[in-house]
Amino acid sequence: MSEEFNAAEGSQLHEWGKELDEQFYRPQVEAEKSQREQTPQARRQNRTRTRQRAPSR
């Protein structure tokens, strides 16, 4: 398959996939990671203390 891709596209399949990863997938991952890092901080600021329930008898 790799040889056929190389013949048709004139580039290596693995390198082509890595380029696509860096172009499309990596920015999405970085954005989600940044959002996760900011979300817990916002939750802590908005968190209210809840009352603990009395044990059932």
N, CA, C and O atoms as CSV, one atom per row, in Angstrom:
chain,resi,resn,atom,element,x,y,z
A,1,MET,N,N,0.833,-1.188,0.000
A,1,MET,CA,C,0.000,0.000,0.000
A,1,MET,C,C,0.876,1.249,0.000
A,1,MET,O,O,0.611,2.214,-0.718
A,2,SER,N,N,1.921,1.210,0.818
A,2,SER,CA,C,2.820,2.355,0.896
A,2,SER,C,C,3.475,2.630,-0.459
A,2,SER,O,O,3.621,3.784,-0.863
A,3,GLU,N,N,3.870,1.553,-1.160
A,3,GLU,CA,C,4.505,1.722,-2.469
A,3,GLU,C,C,3.525,2.316,-3.480
A,3,GLU,O,O,3.896,3.168,-4.287
A,4,GLU,N,N,2.284,1.866,-3.429
A,4,GLU,CA,C,1.258,2.399,-4.338
A,4,GLU,C,C,0.995,3.877,-4.061
A,4,GLU,O,O,0.846,4.671,-4.990
A,5,PHE,N,N,0.940,4.238,-2.793
A,5,PHE,CA,C,0.738,5.643,-2.430
A,5,PHE,C,C,1.907,6.484,-2.943
A,5,PHE,O,O,1.706,7.554,-3.519
A,6,ASN,N,N,3.117,5.997,-2.731
A,6,ASN,CA,C,4.307,6.715,-3.178
A,6,ASN,C,C,4.273,6.916,-4.690
A,6,ASN,O,O,4.596,7.999,-5.180
A,7,ALA,N,N,3.884,5.880,-5.430
A,7,ALA,CA,C,3.818,5.974,-6.886
A,7,ALA,C,C,2.741,6.957,-7.334
A,7,ALA,O,O,2.946,7.712,-8.284
A,8,ALA,N,N,1.599,6.951,-6.659
A,8,ALA,CA,C,0.483,7.814,-7.065
A,8,ALA,C,C,0.668,9.260,-6.618
A,8,ALA,O,O,0.366,10.186,-7.370
A,9,GLU,N,N,1.160,9.456,-5.407
A,9,GLU,CA,C,1.239,10.804,-4.839
A,9,GLU,C,C,2.639,11.411,-4.896
A,9,GLU,O,O,2.793,12.628,-4.791
A,10,GLY,N,N,3.634,10.589,-5.057
A,10,GLY,CA,C,5.000,11.089,-5.095
A,10,GLY,C,C,5.538,11.472,-3.723
A,10,GLY,O,O,6.483,12.255,-3.625
A,11,SER,N,N,4.949,10.933,-2.671
A,11,SER,CA,C,5.444,11.188,-1.314
A,11,SER,C,C,5.223,9.944,-0.463
A,11,SER,O,O,4.484,9.042,-0.857
A,12,GLN,N,N,5.855,9.896,0.689
A,12,GLN,CA,C,5.737,8.762,1.583
A,12,GLN,C,C,4.439,8.852,2.387
A,12,GLN,O,O,4.084,9.916,2.893
A,13,LEU,N,N,3.752,7.750,2.496
A,13,LEU,CA,C,2.476,7.703,3.211
A,13,LEU,C,C,2.633,8.131,4.658
A,13,LEU,O,O,1.825,8.913,5.157
A,14,HIS,N,N,3.651,7.640,5.339
A,14,HIS,CA,C,3.856,7.959,6.749
A,14,HIS,C,C,4.099,9.463,6.944
A,14,HIS,O,O,3.518,10.077,7.839
A,15,GLU,N,N,4.945,10.039,6.118
A,15,GLU,CA,C,5.237,11.473,6.221
A,15,GLU,C,C,4.006,12.308,5.909
A,15,GLU,O,O,3.760,13.324,6.560
A,16,TRP,N,N,3.238,11.888,4.923
A,16,TRP,CA,C,2.006,12.593,4.554
A,16,TRP,C,C,1.015,12.578,5.720
A,16,TRP,O,O,0.371,13.585,6.013
A,17,GLY,N,N,0.903,11.423,6.378
A,17,GLY,CA,C,0.009,11.305,7.530
A,17,GLY,C,C,0.469,12.177,8.687
A,17,GLY,O,O,-0.356,12.788,9.366
A,18,LYS,N,N,1.775,12.242,8.917
A,18,LYS,CA,C,2.307,13.085,9.989
A,18,LYS,C,C,2.031,14.562,9.708
A,18,LYS,O,O,1.721,15.320,10.627
A,19,GLU,N,N,2.141,14.971,8.452
A,19,GLU,CA,C,1.852,16.355,8.085
A,19,GLU,C,C,0.379,16.687,8.348
A,19,GLU,O,O,0.061,17.754,8.874
A,20,LEU,N,N,-0.506,15.771,7.981
A,20,LEU,CA,C,-1.930,15.989,8.243
A,20,LEU,C,C,-2.211,16.070,9.733
A,20,LEU,O,O,-3.018,16.886,10.180
A,21,ASP,N,N,-1.543,15.223,10.494
A,21,ASP,CA,C,-1.696,15.233,11.948
A,21,ASP,C,C,-1.322,16.601,12.511
A,21,ASP,O,O,-2.061,17.171,13.314
A,22,GLU,N,N,-0.185,17.119,12.093
A,22,GLU,CA,C,0.268,18.418,12.592
A,22,GLU,C,C,-0.638,19.552,12.122
A,22,GLU,O,O,-0.830,20.534,12.839
A,23,GLN,N,N,-1.187,19.420,10.936
A,23,GLN,CA,C,-2.018,20.483,10.366
A,23,GLN,C,C,-3.424,20.518,10.965
A,23,GLN,O,O,-3.954,21.596,11.231
A,24,PHE,N,N,-4.021,19.370,11.175
A,24,PHE,CA,C,-5.427,19.336,11.585
A,24,PHE,C,C,-5.657,18.821,13.002
A,24,PHE,O,O,-6.381,19.445,13.777
A,25,TYR,N,N,-5.054,17.700,13.340
A,25,TYR,CA,C,-5.347,17.044,14.611
A,25,TYR,C,C,-4.662,17.732,15.785
A,25,TYR,O,O,-5.299,17.955,16.815
A,26,ARG,N,N,-3.392,18.069,15.657
A,26,ARG,CA,C,-2.631,18.672,16.758
A,26,ARG,C,C,-3.260,19.975,17.258
A,26,ARG,O,O,-3.374,20.140,18.472
A,27,PRO,N,N,-3.679,20.917,16.389
A,27,PRO,CA,C,-4.312,22.137,16.897
A,27,PRO,C,C,-5.583,21.850,17.700
A,27,PRO,O,O,-5.862,22.531,18.687
A,28,GLN,N,N,-6.345,20.853,17.283
A,28,GLN,CA,C,-7.561,20.478,18.007
A,28,GLN,C,C,-7.206,19.938,19.385
A,28,GLN,O,O,-7.852,20.286,20.373
A,29,VAL,N,N,-6.193,19.099,19.458
A,29,VAL,CA,C,-5.766,18.515,20.728
A,29,VAL,C,C,-5.273,19.618,21.667
A,29,VAL,O,O,-5.609,19.622,22.851
A,30,GLU,N,N,-4.487,20.539,21.147
A,30,GLU,CA,C,-3.954,21.626,21.966
A,30,GLU,C,C,-5.074,22.530,22.476
A,30,GLU,O,O,-5.035,22.976,23.623
A,31,ALA,N,N,-6.072,22.804,21.630
A,31,ALA,CA,C,-7.194,23.643,22.047
A,31,ALA,C,C,-7.997,22.956,23.152
A,31,ALA,O,O,-8.391,23.601,24.123
A,32,GLU,N,N,-8.240,21.654,23.009
A,32,GLU,CA,C,-8.982,20.921,24.033
A,32,GLU,C,C,-8.190,20.839,25.334
A,32,GLU,O,O,-8.763,20.932,26.420
A,33,LYS,N,N,-6.893,20.667,25.227
A,33,LYS,CA,C,-6.047,20.618,26.416
A,33,LYS,C,C,-6.079,21.955,27.150
A,33,LYS,O,O,-6.183,21.992,28.376
A,34,SER,N,N,-5.991,23.037,26.408
A,34,SER,CA,C,-6.050,24.369,27.007
A,34,SER,C,C,-7.398,24.596,27.685
A,34,SER,O,O,-7.466,25.169,28.773
A,35,GLN,N,N,-8.460,24.146,27.038
A,35,GLN,CA,C,-9.802,24.304,27.603
A,35,GLN,C,C,-9.943,23.496,28.890
A,35,GLN,O,O,-10.533,23.977,29.857
A,36,ARG,N,N,-9.407,22.271,28.915
A,36,ARG,CA,C,-9.469,21.452,30.130
A,36,ARG,C,C,-8.694,22.094,31.266
A,36,ARG,O,O,-9.113,22.027,32.422
A,37,GLU,N,N,-7.575,22.711,30.949
A,37,GLU,CA,C,-6.772,23.354,31.984
A,37,GLU,C,C,-7.490,24.564,32.575
A,37,GLU,O,O,-7.316,24.860,33.757
A,38,GLN,N,N,-8.284,25.259,31.788
A,38,GLN,CA,C,-9.005,26.428,32.265
A,38,GLN,C,C,-10.305,26.059,32.967
A,38,GLN,O,O,-10.726,26.762,33.886
A,39,THR,N,N,-10.943,24.979,32.556
A,39,THR,CA,C,-12.239,24.589,33.105
A,39,THR,C,C,-12.186,24.255,34.591
A,39,THR,O,O,-13.037,24.757,35.324
A,40,PRO,N,N,-11.256,23.452,35.090
A,40,PRO,CA,C,-11.241,23.166,36.533
A,40,PRO,C,C,-11.049,24.425,37.371
A,40,PRO,O,O,-11.616,24.534,38.458
A,41,GLN,N,N,-10.272,25.357,36.888
A,41,GLN,CA,C,-10.058,26.595,37.614
A,41,GLN,C,C,-11.377,27.374,37.720
A,41,GLN,O,O,-11.683,27.910,38.785
A,42,ALA,N,N,-12.142,27.444,36.661
A,42,ALA,CA,C,-13.432,28.136,36.687
A,42,ALA,C,C,-14.409,27.409,37.606
A,42,ALA,O,O,-15.186,28.044,38.320
A,43,ARG,N,N,-14.368,26.077,37.587
A,43,ARG,CA,C,-15.261,25.311,38.461
A,43,ARG,C,C,-14.945,25.560,39.928
A,43,ARG,O,O,-15.855,25.690,40.747
A,44,ARG,N,N,-13.667,25.627,40.263
A,44,ARG,CA,C,-13.293,25.871,41.658
A,44,ARG,C,C,-13.794,27.228,42.127
A,44,ARG,O,O,-14.209,27.368,43.278
A,45,GLN,N,N,-13.763,28.211,41.271
A,45,GLN,CA,C,-14.192,29.553,41.644
A,45,GLN,C,C,-15.704,29.614,41.840
A,45,GLN,O,O,-16.187,30.392,42.663
A,46,ASN,N,N,-16.447,28.817,41.107
A,46,ASN,CA,C,-17.908,28.839,41.174
A,46,ASN,C,C,-18.479,27.788,42.116
A,46,ASN,O,O,-19.694,27.727,42.303
A,47,ARG,N,N,-17.650,26.982,42.696
A,47,ARG,CA,C,-18.112,25.871,43.531
A,47,ARG,C,C,-18.662,26.395,44.855
A,47,ARG,O,O,-18.079,27.282,45.479
A,48,THR,N,N,-19.767,25.845,45.259
A,48,THR,CA,C,-20.330,26.161,46.575
A,48,THR,C,C,-20.207,24.929,47.453
A,48,THR,O,O,-20.175,23.799,46.966
A,49,ARG,N,N,-20.140,25.156,48.690
A,49,ARG,CA,C,-20.003,24.046,49.619
A,49,ARG,C,C,-21.360,23.372,49.807
A,49,ARG,O,O,-22.371,24.046,50.005
A,50,THR,N,N,-21.379,22.067,49.747
A,50,THR,CA,C,-22.637,21.338,49.927
A,50,THR,C,C,-22.668,20.696,51.295
A,50,THR,O,O,-21.637,20.336,51.864
A,51,ARG,N,N,-23.844,20.564,51.794
A,51,ARG,CA,C,-24.048,19.957,53.103
A,51,ARG,C,C,-23.921,18.449,52.998
A,51,ARG,O,O,-24.411,17.858,52.036
A,52,GLN,N,N,-23.287,17.826,53.950
A,52,GLN,CA,C,-23.209,16.375,53.952
A,52,GLN,C,C,-24.495,15.809,54.505
A,52,GLN,O,O,-25.085,16.357,55.437
A,53,ARG,N,N,-24.919,14.709,53.922
A,53,ARG,CA,C,-26.156,14.070,54.355
A,53,ARG,C,C,-25.912,13.290,55.627
A,53,ARG,O,O,-24.845,12.713,55.833
A,54,ALA,N,N,-26.920,13.285,56.473
A,54,ALA,CA,C,-26.854,12.497,57.705
A,54,ALA,C,C,-26.940,11.013,57.343
A,54,ALA,O,O,-27.669,10.655,56.418
A,55,PRO,N,N,-26.233,10.166,58.029
A,55,PRO,CA,C,-26.288,8.730,57.726
A,55,PRO,C,C,-27.696,8.178,57.940
A,55,PRO,O,O,-28.407,8.588,58.857
A,56,SER,N,N,-28.075,7.260,57.093
A,56,SER,CA,C,-29.395,6.598,57.226
A,56,SER,C,C,-29.389,5.666,58.410
A,56,SER,O,O,-28.363,5.086,58.766
A,57,ARG,N,N,-30.530,5.534,59.004
A,57,ARG,CA,C,-30.636,4.629,60.155
A,57,ARG,C,C,-31.291,3.356,59.787
A,57,ARG,O,O,-31.460,2.481,60.636
